[in-house]
Amino acid sequence: MSNLIRLIITCVFFGAAVALCAFGFWGWGILVLFMGGMLLLTYFFNENMLIAQFYLRREKADKAEAWLLKITDYEKFLHKGQYGYYNLLLGLIESRKAPLKSEKYFKKSLSLGMRMSHNTALAKLSLAGIAMAKRNKREAQQYLSEAAKDDKNKLLADQIKMMKQQMAQMDKQQVVRGGFRPQF
């Protein structure tokens, strides 16, 4: 349902609640007011994204993807503040299937912006992992330092530390692989 339609229906519910309370039907008025409040809440927090997040936490990426794909035009169905989160969720789901293809979703989520710094840190950490997979050490270090800076509550501190250790091992592998070649 489009956000404009949600707001119109919410206004109708609130008007009906006021009318019911004015005519003395307090119980029905409060019930309709509560339903209008729930509908207004779905304007700011899309129910498809909430259900997709629930399934991602339960490690059911296929169901999460099915719920996210129900949002056909995210600019029409979502509040402007949710655009970045929508692309972040798509990137997390895509990274489970094809990690290198999820880069565009993470970059788009960062360009659209997200309010919570730990979500920005998660997107940058994922981009650092993609850069490491592409053997681009400089870009991976840049994303890792930005992720560490954005992770103010230290929610991703263990993952960042593990990623730095993997980067150090990547350097050791390159030295072993390169080896010494005698010149002829």
URUR-V78864 format. One record per pair of residues at least 4 apart in sequence whose ideal C-beta (glycine too) atoms are under 6 Angstrom apart, sorted by the first residue. I is the first residue (numbers start at 1). GAP is how many residues later the second one is. D is the distance in whole Angstrom. If there is no record, write none. Layout:
I;GAP;D
I;GAP;D
This chain:
1;4;5
1;5;6
2;74;6
3;40;6
6;37;5
10;26;5
10;29;5
10;30;5
13;19;6
13;22;6
13;23;3
14;22;5
16;16;5
17;12;5
17;15;4
17;16;4
20;5;4
20;8;5
20;9;4
21;5;6
21;8;4
25;4;6
42;5;5
44;35;6
45;5;6
46;32;5
48;19;5
48;22;5
48;23;5
51;16;5
52;12;4
52;15;4
52;16;5
52;37;6
55;5;4
55;8;4
55;9;4
56;8;5
61;32;5
61;35;5
64;29;6
65;28;5
68;21;6
71;6;5
74;4;5
74;12;5
78;4;4
78;8;6
82;4;6
83;29;4
84;25;4
84;28;4
84;29;5
84;30;4
87;18;5
87;21;5
87;22;4
88;21;4
88;35;6
90;15;5
91;11;4
91;14;3
91;15;4
94;7;6
94;8;4
94;11;6
95;4;5
95;7;4
103;27;5
106;17;5
106;20;5
106;21;5
109;14;5
110;13;5
114;5;5
114;6;5
117;33;5
117;35;5
118;33;6
118;37;5
120;30;5
121;26;4
121;29;4
121;30;4
121;35;5
124;19;5
124;22;5
124;23;4
125;22;4
125;31;6
127;16;5
128;12;5
128;15;4
128;16;5
128;35;6
131;5;4
131;8;4
131;9;4
132;8;5
144;19;6
147;13;6
148;12;5
151;5;5
156;4;6
174;4;6
